[in-house]
């Protein structure tokens, strides 16, 4: 949960930054944010890109 510009926990902040990095990478590769998230949750992304979000 984000509270007044801060995240409630470090883990929440880390998750936010992983998703932000994923969307930034996808945008640079020509995908819209919606299309990128759709591809992420259907497993259609390159392994290195999904590692940004899931941290594998």
PDBQT receptor file of N, H, CA, C and O in Angstrom, charges set to zero:
ATOM      1  N   UNK A   1       0.840  -1.163   0.000  1.00  0.00    +0.000 N 
ATOM      2  CA  UNK A   1       0.000   0.000   0.000  1.00  0.00    +0.000 C 
ATOM      3  C   UNK A   1       0.895   1.239   0.000  1.00  0.00    +0.000 C 
ATOM      4  O   UNK A   1       1.882   1.298   0.733  1.00  0.00    +0.000 OA
ATOM      5  N   UNK A   2       0.556   2.195  -0.800  1.00  0.00    +0.000 N 
ATOM      6  H   UNK A   2      -0.246   2.146  -1.396  1.00  0.00    +0.000 HD
ATOM      7  CA  UNK A   2       1.325   3.424  -0.856  1.00  0.00    +0.000 C 
ATOM      8  C   UNK A   2       0.669   4.449   0.065  1.00  0.00    +0.000 C 
ATOM      9  O   UNK A   2      -0.535   4.691  -0.018  1.00  0.00    +0.000 OA
ATOM     10  N   UNK A   3       1.469   5.046   0.937  1.00  0.00    +0.000 N 
ATOM     11  H   UNK A   3       2.447   4.849   1.004  1.00  0.00    +0.000 HD
ATOM     12  CA  UNK A   3       0.947   6.010   1.891  1.00  0.00    +0.000 C 
ATOM     13  C   UNK A   3       1.743   7.305   1.757  1.00  0.00    +0.000 C 
ATOM     14  O   UNK A   3       2.944   7.319   2.028  1.00  0.00    +0.000 OA
ATOM     15  N   UNK A   4       1.094   8.390   1.343  1.00  0.00    +0.000 N 
ATOM     16  H   UNK A   4       0.118   8.378   1.123  1.00  0.00    +0.000 HD
ATOM     17  CA  UNK A   4       1.706   9.717   1.252  1.00  0.00    +0.000 C 
ATOM     18  C   UNK A   4       3.080   9.706   0.603  1.00  0.00    +0.000 C 
ATOM     19  O   UNK A   4       4.020  10.299   1.131  1.00  0.00    +0.000 OA
ATOM     20  N   UNK A   5       3.204   9.046  -0.525  1.00  0.00    +0.000 N 
ATOM     21  H   UNK A   5       2.440   8.564  -0.955  1.00  0.00    +0.000 HD
ATOM     22  CA  UNK A   5       4.474   9.035  -1.237  1.00  0.00    +0.000 C 
ATOM     23  C   UNK A   5       5.441   7.966  -0.784  1.00  0.00    +0.000 C 
ATOM     24  O   UNK A   5       6.524   7.849  -1.356  1.00  0.00    +0.000 OA
ATOM     25  N   UNK A   6       5.096   7.188   0.214  1.00  0.00    +0.000 N 
ATOM     26  H   UNK A   6       4.216   7.283   0.679  1.00  0.00    +0.000 HD
ATOM     27  CA  UNK A   6       5.958   6.131   0.718  1.00  0.00    +0.000 C 
ATOM     28  C   UNK A   6       5.227   4.796   0.641  1.00  0.00    +0.000 C 
ATOM     29  O   UNK A   6       3.997   4.751   0.660  1.00  0.00    +0.000 OA
ATOM     30  N   UNK A   7       5.986   3.718   0.555  1.00  0.00    +0.000 N 
ATOM     31  H   UNK A   7       6.985   3.754   0.541  1.00  0.00    +0.000 HD
ATOM     32  CA  UNK A   7       5.383   2.399   0.568  1.00  0.00    +0.000 C 
ATOM     33  C   UNK A   7       5.372   1.864   1.989  1.00  0.00    +0.000 C 
ATOM     34  O   UNK A   7       6.270   2.150   2.781  1.00  0.00    +0.000 OA
ATOM     35  N   UNK A   8       4.356   1.093   2.299  1.00  0.00    +0.000 N 
ATOM     36  H   UNK A   8       3.626   0.860   1.656  1.00  0.00    +0.000 HD
ATOM     37  CA  UNK A   8       4.197   0.553   3.642  1.00  0.00    +0.000 C 
ATOM     38  C   UNK A   8       5.324  -0.405   4.005  1.00  0.00    +0.000 C 
ATOM     39  O   UNK A   8       5.721  -0.489   5.168  1.00  0.00    +0.000 OA
ATOM     40  N   UNK A   9       5.839  -1.124   3.018  1.00  0.00    +0.000 N 
ATOM     41  H   UNK A   9       5.516  -1.055   2.073  1.00  0.00    +0.000 HD
ATOM     42  CA  UNK A   9       6.941  -2.055   3.290  1.00  0.00    +0.000 C 
ATOM     43  C   UNK A   9       7.940  -2.030   2.135  1.00  0.00    +0.000 C 
ATOM     44  O   UNK A   9       7.627  -1.568   1.038  1.00  0.00    +0.000 OA
ATOM     45  N   UNK A  10       9.119  -2.522   2.394  1.00  0.00    +0.000 N 
ATOM     46  H   UNK A  10       9.373  -2.896   3.286  1.00  0.00    +0.000 HD
ATOM     47  CA  UNK A  10      10.162  -2.595   1.357  1.00  0.00    +0.000 C 
ATOM     48  C   UNK A  10       9.727  -3.552   0.252  1.00  0.00    +0.000 C 
ATOM     49  O   UNK A  10       9.964  -3.286  -0.926  1.00  0.00    +0.000 OA
ATOM     50  N   UNK A  11       9.099  -4.651   0.620  1.00  0.00    +0.000 N 
ATOM     51  H   UNK A  11       8.906  -4.866   1.578  1.00  0.00    +0.000 HD
ATOM     52  CA  UNK A  11       8.659  -5.631  -0.379  1.00  0.00    +0.000 C 
ATOM     53  C   UNK A  11       7.655  -5.014  -1.349  1.00  0.00    +0.000 C 
ATOM     54  O   UNK A  11       7.721  -5.266  -2.552  1.00  0.00    +0.000 OA
ATOM     55  N   UNK A  12       6.737  -4.219  -0.842  1.00  0.00    +0.000 N 
ATOM     56  H   UNK A  12       6.683  -4.014   0.135  1.00  0.00    +0.000 HD
ATOM     57  CA  UNK A  12       5.759  -3.554  -1.708  1.00  0.00    +0.000 C 
ATOM     58  C   UNK A  12       6.448  -2.598  -2.671  1.00  0.00    +0.000 C 
ATOM     59  O   UNK A  12       6.096  -2.536  -3.849  1.00  0.00    +0.000 OA
ATOM     60  N   UNK A  13       7.416  -1.863  -2.177  1.00  0.00    +0.000 N 
ATOM     61  H   UNK A  13       7.701  -1.913  -1.220  1.00  0.00    +0.000 HD
ATOM     62  CA  UNK A  13       8.183  -0.966  -3.035  1.00  0.00    +0.000 C 
ATOM     63  C   UNK A  13       8.937  -1.719  -4.105  1.00  0.00    +0.000 C 
ATOM     64  O   UNK A  13       8.985  -1.290  -5.258  1.00  0.00    +0.000 OA
ATOM     65  N   UNK A  14       9.530  -2.848  -3.727  1.00  0.00    +0.000 N 
ATOM     66  H   UNK A  14       9.490  -3.197  -2.791  1.00  0.00    +0.000 HD
ATOM     67  CA  UNK A  14      10.249  -3.683  -4.702  1.00  0.00    +0.000 C 
ATOM     68  C   UNK A  14       9.326  -4.208  -5.786  1.00  0.00    +0.000 C 
ATOM     69  O   UNK A  14       9.698  -4.237  -6.959  1.00  0.00    +0.000 OA
ATOM     70  N   UNK A  15       8.135  -4.620  -5.408  1.00  0.00    +0.000 N 
ATOM     71  H   UNK A  15       7.833  -4.596  -4.456  1.00  0.00    +0.000 HD
ATOM     72  CA  UNK A  15       7.164  -5.110  -6.390  1.00  0.00    +0.000 C 
ATOM     73  C   UNK A  15       6.777  -4.005  -7.361  1.00  0.00    +0.000 C 
ATOM     74  O   UNK A  15       6.716  -4.221  -8.571  1.00  0.00    +0.000 OA
ATOM     75  N   UNK A  16       6.517  -2.823  -6.822  1.00  0.00    +0.000 N 
ATOM     76  H   UNK A  16       6.567  -2.648  -5.838  1.00  0.00    +0.000 HD
ATOM     77  CA  UNK A  16       6.161  -1.681  -7.658  1.00  0.00    +0.000 C 
ATOM     78  C   UNK A  16       7.264  -1.391  -8.670  1.00  0.00    +0.000 C 
ATOM     79  O   UNK A  16       6.991  -1.172  -9.850  1.00  0.00    +0.000 OA
ATOM     80  N   UNK A  17       8.509  -1.390  -8.204  1.00  0.00    +0.000 N 
ATOM     81  H   UNK A  17       8.731  -1.567  -7.246  1.00  0.00    +0.000 HD
ATOM     82  CA  UNK A  17       9.627  -1.078  -9.096  1.00  0.00    +0.000 C 
ATOM     83  C   UNK A  17       9.845  -2.156 -10.149  1.00  0.00    +0.000 C 
ATOM     84  O   UNK A  17      10.239  -1.842 -11.273  1.00  0.00    +0.000 OA
ATOM     85  N   UNK A  18       9.597  -3.422  -9.810  1.00  0.00    +0.000 N 
ATOM     86  H   UNK A  18       9.277  -3.677  -8.897  1.00  0.00    +0.000 HD
ATOM     87  CA  UNK A  18       9.725  -4.496 -10.810  1.00  0.00    +0.000 C 
ATOM     88  C   UNK A  18       8.693  -4.326 -11.911  1.00  0.00    +0.000 C 
ATOM     89  O   UNK A  18       9.004  -4.473 -13.093  1.00  0.00    +0.000 OA
ATOM     90  N   UNK A  19       7.460  -4.015 -11.518  1.00  0.00    +0.000 N 
ATOM     91  H   UNK A  19       7.207  -3.896 -10.558  1.00  0.00    +0.000 HD
ATOM     92  CA  UNK A  19       6.403  -3.826 -12.511  1.00  0.00    +0.000 C 
ATOM     93  C   UNK A  19       6.707  -2.597 -13.369  1.00  0.00    +0.000 C 
ATOM     94  O   UNK A  19       6.510  -2.615 -14.584  1.00  0.00    +0.000 OA
ATOM     95  N   UNK A  20       7.181  -1.545 -12.732  1.00  0.00    +0.000 N 
ATOM     96  H   UNK A  20       7.341  -1.531 -11.745  1.00  0.00    +0.000 HD
ATOM     97  CA  UNK A  20       7.529  -0.326 -13.464  1.00  0.00    +0.000 C 
ATOM     98  C   UNK A  20       8.652  -0.590 -14.465  1.00  0.00    +0.000 C 
ATOM     99  O   UNK A  20       8.604  -0.096 -15.592  1.00  0.00    +0.000 OA
ATOM    100  N   UNK A  21       9.657  -1.360 -14.066  1.00  0.00    +0.000 N 
ATOM    101  H   UNK A  21       9.696  -1.761 -13.151  1.00  0.00    +0.000 HD
ATOM    102  CA  UNK A  21      10.758  -1.702 -14.968  1.00  0.00    +0.000 C 
ATOM    103  C   UNK A  21      10.253  -2.547 -16.131  1.00  0.00    +0.000 C 
ATOM    104  O   UNK A  21      10.671  -2.350 -17.272  1.00  0.00    +0.000 OA
ATOM    105  N   UNK A  22       9.360  -3.481 -15.847  1.00  0.00    +0.000 N 
ATOM    106  H   UNK A  22       9.021  -3.641 -14.920  1.00  0.00    +0.000 HD
ATOM    107  CA  UNK A  22       8.788  -4.316 -16.902  1.00  0.00    +0.000 C 
ATOM    108  C   UNK A  22       8.044  -3.463 -17.917  1.00  0.00    +0.000 C 
ATOM    109  O   UNK A  22       8.232  -3.619 -19.124  1.00  0.00    +0.000 OA
ATOM    110  N   UNK A  23       7.193  -2.554 -17.426  1.00  0.00    +0.000 N 
ATOM    111  H   UNK A  23       7.040  -2.427 -16.446  1.00  0.00    +0.000 HD
ATOM    112  CA  UNK A  23       6.422  -1.716 -18.337  1.00  0.00    +0.000 C 
ATOM    113  C   UNK A  23       7.320  -0.770 -19.128  1.00  0.00    +0.000 C 
ATOM    114  O   UNK A  23       7.047  -0.496 -20.297  1.00  0.00    +0.000 OA
ATOM    115  N   UNK A  24       8.367  -0.276 -18.519  1.00  0.00    +0.000 N 
ATOM    116  H   UNK A  24       8.589  -0.499 -17.570  1.00  0.00    +0.000 HD
ATOM    117  CA  UNK A  24       9.313   0.588 -19.222  1.00  0.00    +0.000 C 
ATOM    118  C   UNK A  24      10.005  -0.178 -20.348  1.00  0.00    +0.000 C 
ATOM    119  O   UNK A  24      10.129   0.323 -21.465  1.00  0.00    +0.000 OA
ATOM    120  N   UNK A  25      10.451  -1.390 -20.045  1.00  0.00    +0.000 N 
ATOM    121  H   UNK A  25      10.350  -1.797 -19.137  1.00  0.00    +0.000 HD
ATOM    122  CA  UNK A  25      11.102  -2.224 -21.054  1.00  0.00    +0.000 C 
ATOM    123  C   UNK A  25      10.140  -2.540 -22.195  1.00  0.00    +0.000 C 
ATOM    124  O   UNK A  25      10.509  -2.455 -23.367  1.00  0.00    +0.000 OA
ATOM    125  N   UNK A  26       8.910  -2.905 -21.849  1.00  0.00    +0.000 N 
ATOM    126  H   UNK A  26       8.611  -2.975 -20.898  1.00  0.00    +0.000 HD
ATOM    127  CA  UNK A  26       7.916  -3.241 -22.868  1.00  0.00    +0.000 C 
ATOM    128  C   UNK A  26       7.610  -2.040 -23.752  1.00  0.00    +0.000 C 
ATOM    129  O   UNK A  26       7.482  -2.176 -24.968  1.00  0.00    +0.000 OA
ATOM    130  N   UNK A  27       7.493  -0.866 -23.143  1.00  0.00    +0.000 N 
ATOM    131  H   UNK A  27       7.597  -0.756 -22.155  1.00  0.00    +0.000 HD
ATOM    132  CA  UNK A  27       7.220   0.350 -23.913  1.00  0.00    +0.000 C 
ATOM    133  C   UNK A  27       8.351   0.632 -24.894  1.00  0.00    +0.000 C 
ATOM    134  O   UNK A  27       8.102   1.006 -26.040  1.00  0.00    +0.000 OA
ATOM    135  N   UNK A  28       9.582   0.455 -24.451  1.00  0.00    +0.000 N 
ATOM    136  H   UNK A  28       9.784   0.151 -23.520  1.00  0.00    +0.000 HD
ATOM    137  CA  UNK A  28      10.732   0.678 -25.327  1.00  0.00    +0.000 C 
ATOM    138  C   UNK A  28      10.749  -0.320 -26.486  1.00  0.00    +0.000 C 
ATOM    139  O   UNK A  28      11.320  -0.044 -27.541  1.00  0.00    +0.000 OA
ATOM    140  N   UNK A  29      10.113  -1.490 -26.281  1.00  0.00    +0.000 N 
ATOM    141  H   UNK A  29       9.648  -1.713 -25.424  1.00  0.00    +0.000 HD
ATOM    142  CA  UNK A  29      10.048  -2.497 -27.333  1.00  0.00    +0.000 C 
ATOM    143  C   UNK A  29       8.791  -2.352 -28.185  1.00  0.00    +0.000 C 
ATOM    144  O   UNK A  29       8.533  -3.181 -29.058  1.00  0.00    +0.000 OA
ATOM    145  N   UNK A  30       8.000  -1.292 -27.932  1.00  0.00    +0.000 N 
ATOM    146  H   UNK A  30       8.209  -0.618 -27.223  1.00  0.00    +0.000 HD
ATOM    147  CA  UNK A  30       6.854  -0.994 -28.784  1.00  0.00    +0.000 C 
ATOM    148  C   UNK A  30       5.518  -1.545 -28.331  1.00  0.00    +0.000 C 
ATOM    149  O   UNK A  30       4.560  -1.504 -29.103  1.00  0.00    +0.000 OA
ATOM    150  N   UNK A  31       5.409  -2.053 -27.126  1.00  0.00    +0.000 N 
ATOM    151  H   UNK A  31       6.187  -2.086 -26.499  1.00  0.00    +0.000 HD
ATOM    152  CA  UNK A  31       4.137  -2.561 -26.614  1.00  0.00    +0.000 C 
ATOM    153  C   UNK A  31       3.428  -1.492 -25.791  1.00  0.00    +0.000 C 
ATOM    154  O   UNK A  31       4.076  -0.657 -25.159  1.00  0.00    +0.000 OA
ATOM    155  N   UNK A  32       2.098  -1.518 -25.799  1.00  0.00    +0.000 N 
ATOM    156  H   UNK A  32       1.572  -2.196 -26.313  1.00  0.00    +0.000 HD
ATOM    157  CA  UNK A  32       1.351  -0.661 -24.885  1.00  0.00    +0.000 C 
ATOM    158  C   UNK A  32       1.394  -1.316 -23.500  1.00  0.00    +0.000 C 
ATOM    159  O   UNK A  32       1.680  -2.508 -23.383  1.00  0.00    +0.000 OA
ATOM    160  N   UNK A  33       1.112  -0.542 -22.462  1.00  0.00    +0.000 N 
ATOM    161  H   UNK A  33       0.879   0.426 -22.557  1.00  0.00    +0.000 HD
ATOM    162  CA  UNK A  33       1.130  -1.083 -21.100  1.00  0.00    +0.000 C 
ATOM    163  C   UNK A  33       0.115  -2.219 -20.966  1.00  0.00    +0.000 C 
ATOM    164  O   UNK A  33       0.404  -3.243 -20.348  1.00  0.00    +0.000 OA
ATOM    165  N   UNK A  34      -1.070  -2.036 -21.544  1.00  0.00    +0.000 N 
ATOM    166  H   UNK A  34      -1.305  -1.203 -22.046  1.00  0.00    +0.000 HD
ATOM    167  CA  UNK A  34      -2.102  -3.071 -21.463  1.00  0.00    +0.000 C 
ATOM    168  C   UNK A  34      -1.650  -4.357 -22.148  1.00  0.00    +0.000 C 
ATOM    169  O   UNK A  34      -1.777  -5.447 -21.591  1.00  0.00    +0.000 OA
ATOM    170  N   UNK A  35      -1.127  -4.217 -23.353  1.00  0.00    +0.000 N 
ATOM    171  H   UNK A  35      -1.024  -3.331 -23.805  1.00  0.00    +0.000 HD
ATOM    172  CA  UNK A  35      -0.670  -5.399 -24.107  1.00  0.00    +0.000 C 
ATOM    173  C   UNK A  35       0.468  -6.105 -23.369  1.00  0.00    +0.000 C 
ATOM    174  O   UNK A  35       0.523  -7.334 -23.336  1.00  0.00    +0.000 OA
ATOM    175  N   UNK A  36       1.369  -5.332 -22.782  1.00  0.00    +0.000 N 
ATOM    176  H   UNK A  36       1.324  -4.333 -22.808  1.00  0.00    +0.000 HD
ATOM    177  CA  UNK A  36       2.490  -5.918 -22.038  1.00  0.00    +0.000 C 
ATOM    178  C   UNK A  36       1.996  -6.715 -20.838  1.00  0.00    +0.000 C 
ATOM    179  O   UNK A  36       2.467  -7.826 -20.597  1.00  0.00    +0.000 OA
ATOM    180  N   UNK A  37       1.053  -6.161 -20.084  1.00  0.00    +0.000 N 
ATOM    181  H   UNK A  37       0.671  -5.258 -20.279  1.00  0.00    +0.000 HD
ATOM    182  CA  UNK A  37       0.527  -6.875 -18.912  1.00  0.00    +0.000 C 
ATOM    183  C   UNK A  37      -0.237  -8.135 -19.348  1.00  0.00    +0.000 C 
ATOM    184  O   UNK A  37      -0.159  -9.178 -18.700  1.00  0.00    +0.000 OA
ATOM    185  N   UNK A  38      -0.972  -8.016 -20.453  1.00  0.00    +0.000 N 
ATOM    186  H   UNK A  38      -1.036  -7.168 -20.980  1.00  0.00    +0.000 HD
ATOM    187  CA  UNK A  38      -1.706  -9.176 -20.966  1.00  0.00    +0.000 C 
ATOM    188  C   UNK A  38      -0.729 -10.291 -21.343  1.00  0.00    +0.000 C 
ATOM    189  O   UNK A  38      -0.961 -11.458 -21.025  1.00  0.00    +0.000 OA
ATOM    190  N   UNK A  39       0.360  -9.931 -22.018  1.00  0.00    +0.000 N 
ATOM    191  H   UNK A  39       0.548  -8.984 -22.276  1.00  0.00    +0.000 HD
ATOM    192  CA  UNK A  39       1.369 -10.921 -22.398  1.00  0.00    +0.000 C 
ATOM    193  C   UNK A  39       2.047 -11.514 -21.164  1.00  0.00    +0.000 C 
ATOM    194  O   UNK A  39       2.332 -12.711 -21.128  1.00  0.00    +0.000 OA
ATOM    195  N   UNK A  40       2.303 -10.690 -20.161  1.00  0.00    +0.000 N 
ATOM    196  H   UNK A  40       2.071  -9.718 -20.190  1.00  0.00    +0.000 HD
ATOM    197  CA  UNK A  40       2.945 -11.172 -18.942  1.00  0.00    +0.000 C 
ATOM    198  C   UNK A  40       2.108 -12.250 -18.266  1.00  0.00    +0.000 C 
ATOM    199  O   UNK A  40       2.627 -13.304 -17.897  1.00  0.00    +0.000 OA
ATOM    200  N   UNK A  41       0.819 -11.990 -18.103  1.00  0.00    +0.000 N 
ATOM    201  H   UNK A  41       0.397 -11.134 -18.403  1.00  0.00    +0.000 HD
ATOM    202  CA  UNK A  41      -0.031 -12.921 -17.372  1.00  0.00    +0.000 C 
ATOM    203  C   UNK A  41      -0.477 -14.127 -18.190  1.00  0.00    +0.000 C 
ATOM    204  O   UNK A  41      -1.046 -15.069 -17.640  1.00  0.00    +0.000 OA
ATOM    205  N   UNK A  42      -0.226 -14.109 -19.499  1.00  0.00    +0.000 N 
ATOM    206  H   UNK A  42       0.236 -13.343 -19.946  1.00  0.00    +0.000 HD
ATOM    207  CA  UNK A  42      -0.507 -15.299 -20.309  1.00  0.00    +0.000 C 
ATOM    208  C   UNK A  42       0.773 -16.046 -20.648  1.00  0.00    +0.000 C 
ATOM    209  O   UNK A  42       0.750 -17.029 -21.389  1.00  0.00    +0.000 OA
ATOM    210  N   UNK A  43       1.906 -15.570 -20.095  1.00  0.00    +0.000 N 
ATOM    211  H   UNK A  43       1.925 -14.772 -19.493  1.00  0.00    +0.000 HD
ATOM    212  CA  UNK A  43       3.176 -16.277 -20.281  1.00  0.00    +0.000 C 
ATOM    213  C   UNK A  43       3.792 -16.136 -21.657  1.00  0.00    +0.000 C 
ATOM    214  O   UNK A  43       4.534 -17.017 -22.091  1.00  0.00    +0.000 OA
ATOM    215  N   UNK A  44       3.504 -15.055 -22.349  1.00  0.00    +0.000 N 
ATOM    216  H   UNK A  44       2.902 -14.339 -21.996  1.00  0.00    +0.000 HD
ATOM    217  CA  UNK A  44       4.000 -14.865 -23.711  1.00  0.00    +0.000 C 
ATOM    218  C   UNK A  44       5.194 -13.925 -23.793  1.00  0.00    +0.000 C 
ATOM    219  O   UNK A  44       5.533 -13.467 -24.884  1.00  0.00    +0.000 OA
ATOM    220  N   UNK A  45       5.842 -13.625 -22.668  1.00  0.00    +0.000 N 
ATOM    221  H   UNK A  45       5.566 -13.997 -21.782  1.00  0.00    +0.000 HD
ATOM    222  CA  UNK A  45       6.983 -12.709 -22.685  1.00  0.00    +0.000 C 
ATOM    223  C   UNK A  45       8.288 -13.481 -22.773  1.00  0.00    +0.000 C 
ATOM    224  O   UNK A  45       8.337 -14.678 -22.489  1.00  0.00    +0.000 OA
ATOM    225  N   UNK A  46       9.334 -12.792 -23.166  1.00  0.00    +0.000 N 
ATOM    226  H   UNK A  46       9.294 -11.819 -23.397  1.00  0.00    +0.000 HD
ATOM    227  CA  UNK A  46      10.665 -13.392 -23.158  1.00  0.00    +0.000 C 
ATOM    228  C   UNK A  46      11.043 -13.686 -21.707  1.00  0.00    +0.000 C 
ATOM    229  O   UNK A  46      10.655 -12.931 -20.817  1.00  0.00    +0.000 OA
ATOM    230  N   UNK A  47      11.782 -14.754 -21.446  1.00  0.00    +0.000 N 
ATOM    231  H   UNK A  47      12.097 -15.368 -22.169  1.00  0.00    +0.000 HD
ATOM    232  CA  UNK A  47      12.141 -15.089 -20.063  1.00  0.00    +0.000 C 
ATOM    233  C   UNK A  47      12.853 -13.964 -19.319  1.00  0.00    +0.000 C 
ATOM    234  O   UNK A  47      12.588 -13.761 -18.134  1.00  0.00    +0.000 OA
ATOM    235  N   UNK A  48      13.739 -13.235 -19.968  1.00  0.00    +0.000 N 
ATOM    236  H   UNK A  48      13.955 -13.400 -20.930  1.00  0.00    +0.000 HD
ATOM    237  CA  UNK A  48      14.454 -12.181 -19.245  1.00  0.00    +0.000 C 
ATOM    238  C   UNK A  48      13.531 -11.031 -18.865  1.00  0.00    +0.000 C 
ATOM    239  O   UNK A  48      13.769 -10.359 -17.861  1.00  0.00    +0.000 OA
ATOM    240  N   UNK A  49      12.482 -10.791 -19.650  1.00  0.00    +0.000 N 
ATOM    241  H   UNK A  49      12.289 -11.337 -20.465  1.00  0.00    +0.000 HD
ATOM    242  CA  UNK A  49      11.556  -9.706 -19.342  1.00  0.00    +0.000 C 
ATOM    243  C   UNK A  49      10.689 -10.074 -18.153  1.00  0.00    +0.000 C 
ATOM    244  O   UNK A  49      10.509  -9.245 -17.261  1.00  0.00    +0.000 OA
ATOM    245  N   UNK A  50      10.148 -11.275 -18.101  1.00  0.00    +0.000 N 
ATOM    246  H   UNK A  50      10.294 -11.948 -18.825  1.00  0.00    +0.000 HD
ATOM    247  CA  UNK A  50       9.312 -11.655 -16.975  1.00  0.00    +0.000 C 
ATOM    248  C   UNK A  50      10.119 -11.774 -15.694  1.00  0.00    +0.000 C 
ATOM    249  O   UNK A  50       9.558 -11.656 -14.604  1.00  0.00    +0.000 OA
ATOM    250  N   UNK A  51      11.435 -12.008 -15.800  1.00  0.00    +0.000 N 
ATOM    251  H   UNK A  51      11.890 -12.104 -16.685  1.00  0.00    +0.000 HD
ATOM    252  CA  UNK A  51      12.277 -12.046 -14.605  1.00  0.00    +0.000 C 
ATOM    253  C   UNK A  51      12.340 -10.696 -13.918  1.00  0.00    +0.000 C 
ATOM    254  O   UNK A  51      12.563 -10.625 -12.710  1.00  0.00    +0.000 OA
ATOM    255  N   UNK A  52      12.146  -9.627 -14.672  1.00  0.00    +0.000 N 
ATOM    256  H   UNK A  52      11.965  -9.685 -15.654  1.00  0.00    +0.000 HD
ATOM    257  CA  UNK A  52      12.118  -8.298 -14.064  1.00  0.00    +0.000 C 
ATOM    258  C   UNK A  52      10.996  -8.202 -13.033  1.00  0.00    +0.000 C 
ATOM    259  O   UNK A  52      11.156  -7.573 -11.987  1.00  0.00    +0.000 OA
ATOM    260  N   UNK A  53       9.866  -8.826 -13.335  1.00  0.00    +0.000 N 
ATOM    261  H   UNK A  53       9.736  -9.337 -14.184  1.00  0.00    +0.000 HD
ATOM    262  CA  UNK A  53       8.712  -8.742 -12.439  1.00  0.00    +0.000 C 
ATOM    263  C   UNK A  53       8.723  -9.820 -11.387  1.00  0.00    +0.000 C 
ATOM    264  O   UNK A  53       8.519  -9.535 -10.207  1.00  0.00    +0.000 OA
ATOM    265  N   UNK A  54       8.955 -11.046 -11.786  1.00  0.00    +0.000 N 
ATOM    266  H   UNK A  54       9.121 -11.278 -12.744  1.00  0.00    +0.000 HD
ATOM    267  CA  UNK A  54       8.834 -12.163 -10.849  1.00  0.00    +0.000 C 
ATOM    268  C   UNK A  54      10.113 -12.415 -10.060  1.00  0.00    +0.000 C 
ATOM    269  O   UNK A  54      10.071 -13.090  -9.031  1.00  0.00    +0.000 OA
ATOM    270  N   UNK A  55      11.240 -11.896 -10.511  1.00  0.00    +0.000 N 
ATOM    271  H   UNK A  55      11.274 -11.349 -11.347  1.00  0.00    +0.000 HD
ATOM    272  CA  UNK A  55      12.479 -12.001  -9.772  1.00  0.00    +0.000 C 
ATOM    273  C   UNK A  55      13.112 -13.384  -9.775  1.00  0.00    +0.000 C 
ATOM    274  O   UNK A  55      13.799 -13.744  -8.819  1.00  0.00    +0.000 OA
ATOM    275  N   UNK A  56      12.899 -14.157 -10.813  1.00  0.00    +0.000 N 
ATOM    276  H   UNK A  56      12.341 -13.865 -11.589  1.00  0.00    +0.000 HD
ATOM    277  CA  UNK A  56      13.492 -15.503 -10.904  1.00  0.00    +0.000 C 
ATOM    278  C   UNK A  56      14.953 -15.430 -11.240  1.00  0.00    +0.000 C 
ATOM    279  O   UNK A  56      15.612 -16.463 -11.357  1.00  0.00    +0.000 OA
TER     280      UNK A  56
